[in-house]
Amino acid sequence: MRTTQTTLTRQTPRSTDDLKDRRPQPPRTTHREATHREADGMAVASFVLGLAGLLIFNVVLGPVALVLAALALARGTTRRGRALLGLTLGAADLIVLAALATTDHTLSWSLGS
């Protein structure tokens, strides 16, 4: 009697590079895209802080809006108009502060008489 011997070939596992290629990869952002995204956020933040500074706490929010707008413009934001508005509103905050300080001789708002 003759016995046949079957040999099972063991399949080698695929390399991890093959598995990585099959998985969906998140989109990669370059350093330039990340810098533009940060600059866009700074432009929006300067606009919002400059606008809020006209109403409350302009002694702090005005200079912060100026700095954020200048940084956004220096980093090449795509929201240039919003950064310029933040720059203008930050300067307006300081002008309102100076006007209130000269008329009232204080750094606080007073709504009553």
SERO-4910 file (N, C-alpha, C, O; in steps of 0.05 Angstrom, whole numbers):
BEGIN
 pado doro    nc1    nc2    nc3   cac1   cac2   cac3    cc1    cc2    cc3    oc1    oc2    oc3
  Met    A     16    -23      0      0      0      0     18     25      0     38     28     14
  Arg    A      8     41    -16     24     65    -20     10     88     -7    -14     93    -12
  Thr    A     24    103     10     12    126     22     23    151      9     46    154      3
  Thr    A      5    168      5     14    193     -7     15    214     15     -2    217     32
  Gln    A     35    228     12     39    249     33     33    276     20     46    284      0
  Thr    A     14    289     31      8    316     20     22    336     38     21    336     62
  Thr    A     34    353     24     47    374     39     31    400     37     22    408     15
  Leu    A     27    411     59     12    436     60     33    458     59     51    460     75
  Thr    A     28    475     41     47    498     40     36    520     58     12    527     57
  Arg    A     53    528     74     45    549     93     49    576     80     71    582     69
  Gln    A     29    591     80     31    617     67     43    637     86     35    639    109
  Thr    A     62    651     76     75    670     94     57    695     96     45    703     77
  Pro    A     56    706    120     39    729    123     50    752    106     75    755    102
  Arg    A     32    769     97     41    792     82     55    812    100     51    812    124
  Ser    A     70    827     88     85    847    103     65    868    113     43    871    103
  Thr    A     74    882    133     56    903    144     53    926    125     33    941    127
  Asp    A     71    929    106     68    950     86     43    945     69     29    964     61
  Asp    A     38    920     62     15    913     46    -11    919     61    -31    928     49
  Leu    A    -11    914     87    -34    919    103    -39    949    106    -62    958    106
  Lys    A    -18    965    108    -21    994    110    -33   1006     85    -48   1025     86
  Asp    A    -26    994     62    -36   1005     37    -66   1000     34    -80   1015     20
  Arg    A    -77    980     47   -105    974     45   -123    991     63   -146    996     57
  Arg    A   -112   1000     85   -127   1016    104   -130   1045     93   -111   1055     81
  Pro    A   -153   1057     97   -156   1085     88   -139   1103    105   -140   1102    130
  Gln    A   -123   1119     93   -105   1137    107   -119   1165    110   -132   1174     92
  Pro    A   -115   1177    133   -126   1204    136   -110   1223    118    -86   1218    112
  Pro    A   -123   1244    110   -108   1263     92    -85   1276    108    -88   1284    131
  Arg    A    -63   1277     95    -39   1289    108    -39   1319    103    -44   1328     80
  Thr    A    -33   1333    124    -31   1362    121     -2   1370    122     14   1359    138
  Thr    A      5   1388    105     33   1397    105     36   1419    126     17   1429    137
  His    A     61   1426    131     67   1447    151     55   1473    142     45   1489    159
  Arg    A     55   1478    116     45   1504    106     14   1505    110      4   1526    118
  Glu    A      0   1483    105    -29   1482    110    -36   1486    139    -55   1500    146
  Ala    A    -20   1474    157    -25   1477    185    -20   1506    194    -35   1516    211
  Thr    A      0   1518    183      6   1546    190    -16   1564    180    -24   1583    195
  His    A    -27   1559    156    -49   1576    146    -74   1572    163    -89   1591    168
  Arg    A    -79   1547    172   -102   1542    188   -100   1556    215   -120   1567    225
  Glu    A    -76   1556    227    -72   1570    252    -75   1600    248    -87   1614    265
  Ala    A    -65   1610    226    -67   1639    220    -96   1647    215   -104   1669    224
  Asp    A   -111   1630    203   -140   1635    199   -154   1637    225   -172   1654    230
  Gly    A   -147   1619    243   -159   1619    270   -152   1644    285   -169   1655    300
  Met    A   -127   1653    282   -119   1678    295   -134   1702    284   -141   1720    299
  Ala    A   -139   1702    258   -153   1724    246   -181   1726    257   -191   1747    263
  Val    A   -195   1703    258   -222   1703    269   -222   1710    298   -240   1726    307
  Ala    A   -203   1700    314   -202   1707    342   -197   1737    346   -208   1749    364
  Ser    A   -180   1749    330   -175   1777    333   -200   1794    327   -205   1814    340
  Phe    A   -215   1785    307   -240   1799    300   -260   1797    323   -271   1817    331
  Val    A   -263   1774    334   -283   1769    356   -274   1784    381   -290   1797    394
  Leu    A   -248   1783    388   -239   1796    412   -240   1827    409   -246   1841    428
  Gly    A   -234   1836    385   -235   1865    380   -264   1875    382   -269   1897    393
  Leu    A   -283   1859    372   -311   1867    373   -321   1866    402   -335   1885    411
  Ala    A   -313   1846    417   -322   1844    445   -308   1865    462   -319   1875    481
  Gly    A   -284   1873    454   -269   1894    469   -282   1921    467   -277   1938    485
  Leu    A   -299   1926    447   -313   1951    446   -333   1954    468   -340   1976    477
  Leu    A   -343   1931    478   -364   1931    498   -353   1926    526   -362   1939    545
  Ile    A   -335   1907    529   -325   1900    555   -295   1897    555   -283   1888    535
  Phe    A   -282   1904    576   -254   1898    582   -235   1905    560   -218   1889    552
  Asn    A   -238   1930    549   -222   1937    526   -193   1941    532   -176   1942    514
  Val    A   -186   1944    557   -158   1948    565   -141   1923    559   -117   1925    555
  Val    A   -154   1900    559   -140   1875    554   -146   1864    525   -128   1856    511
  Leu    A   -171   1865    518   -180   1853    493   -170   1869    469   -165   1857    448
  Gly    A   -166   1895    471   -156   1911    449   -128   1903    441   -123   1897    418
  Pro    A   -109   1903    460    -82   1895    453    -80   1866    444    -64   1859    426
  Val    A    -96   1848    455    -95   1820    447   -105   1817    418    -94   1802    402
  Ala    A   -126   1833    411   -136   1832    383   -115   1843    364   -112   1833    342
  Leu    A   -100   1864    372    -79   1875    356    -57   1855    351    -48   1851    328
  Val    A    -48   1841    371    -27   1822    369    -35   1798    352    -20   1789    334
  Leu    A    -59   1787    356    -69   1765    341    -72   1772    311    -65   1756    294
  Ala    A    -82   1796    306    -85   1804    278    -58   1808    264    -55   1800    241
  Ala    A    -39   1819    278    -12   1822    267      1   1795    262     14   1791    241
  Leu    A     -2   1776    280      9   1750    276     -4   1735    252      9   1722    237
  Ala    A    -31   1738    250    -45   1726    228    -36   1737    201    -32   1722    182
  Leu    A    -32   1763    200    -23   1776    175      5   1768    169     12   1764    145
  Ala    A     22   1765    189     50   1758    185     52   1729    175     71   1722    160
  Arg    A     34   1712    184     35   1683    176     20   1678    150     19   1655    141
  Gly    A      9   1698    138     -3   1695    112    -31   1682    113    -35   1662    100
  Thr    A    -48   1693    128    -75   1682    131    -91   1685    105    -86   1704     89
  Thr    A   -109   1667    100   -126   1669     77   -150   1687     83   -165   1695     65
  Arg    A   -154   1693    109   -176   1711    118   -164   1738    124   -166   1748    146
  Arg    A   -152   1750    104   -139   1776    107   -158   1798    116   -151   1814    133
  Gly    A   -182   1798    105   -201   1819    112   -209   1817    141   -213   1838    154
  Arg    A   -213   1793    151   -220   1790    179   -198   1798    197   -203   1809    219
  Ala    A   -173   1792    189   -150   1801    205   -148   1831    206   -141   1843    226
  Leu    A   -153   1844    183   -152   1873    182   -174   1886    199   -170   1906    212
  Leu    A   -198   1873    199   -219   1882    216   -212   1879    246   -217   1896    262
  Gly    A   -199   1857    252   -190   1853    280   -169   1874    288   -169   1883    311
  Leu    A   -152   1881    269   -132   1901    274   -145   1928    279   -138   1943    297
  Thr    A   -165   1935    262   -179   1960    265   -195   1961    291   -196   1981    304
  Leu    A   -209   1939    297   -225   1938    322   -207   1939    347   -215   1951    367
  Gly    A   -184   1927    345   -165   1928    368   -156   1957    373   -153   1965    395
  Ala    A   -150   1971    351   -142   1999    353   -165   2016    363   -162   2034    380
  Ala    A   -190   2010    354   -213   2024    363   -218   2020    393   -227   2038    407
  Asp    A   -212   1996    402   -214   1990    431   -197   2009    447   -205   2020    468
  Leu    A   -172   2012    438   -153   2030    452   -161   2059    450   -157   2074    469
  Ile    A   -173   2067    428   -182   2094    424   -206   2100    443   -208   2121    456
  Val    A   -224   2081    445   -247   2083    463   -237   2084    492   -247   2100    508
  Leu    A   -218   2068    498   -206   2068    525   -194   2095    531   -198   2106    553
  Ala    A   -179   2107    512   -166   2133    517   -188   2155    519   -185   2173    536
  Ala    A   -209   2153    503   -230   2173    505   -245   2172    532   -251   2192    544
  Leu    A   -250   2148    541   -263   2144    567   -245   2154    590   -254   2166    609
  Ala    A   -219   2148    587   -201   2156    608   -198   2186    610   -195   2197    632
  Thr    A   -199   2200    588   -196   2229    589   -222   2243    598   -220   2263    612
  Thr    A   -245   2232    591   -270   2245    599   -278   2238    627   -288   2255    642
  Asp    A   -273   2214    635   -282   2204    661   -259   2203    682   -265   2201    706
  His    A   -235   2206    673   -211   2204    690   -210   2177    705   -200   2176    728
  Thr    A   -219   2156    692   -218   2129    703   -216   2109    680   -221   2117    656
  Leu    A   -210   2085    685   -209   2064    665   -233   2046    665   -232   2024    655
  Ser    A   -255   2055    677   -279   2039    680   -302   2053    665   -302   2077    660
  Trp    A   -321   2036    657   -345   2046    645   -365   2054    666   -366   2043    687
  Ser    A   -380   2075    659   -402   2082    677   -427   2088    660   -426   2105    643
  Leu    A   -448   2072    664   -471   2075    648   -491   2096    660   -507   2107    646
  Gly    A   -489   2100    686   -507   2119    699   -493   2146    701   -471   2150    690
  Ser    A   -506   2165    715   -494   2192    717   -476   2195    740   -465   2217    744
***
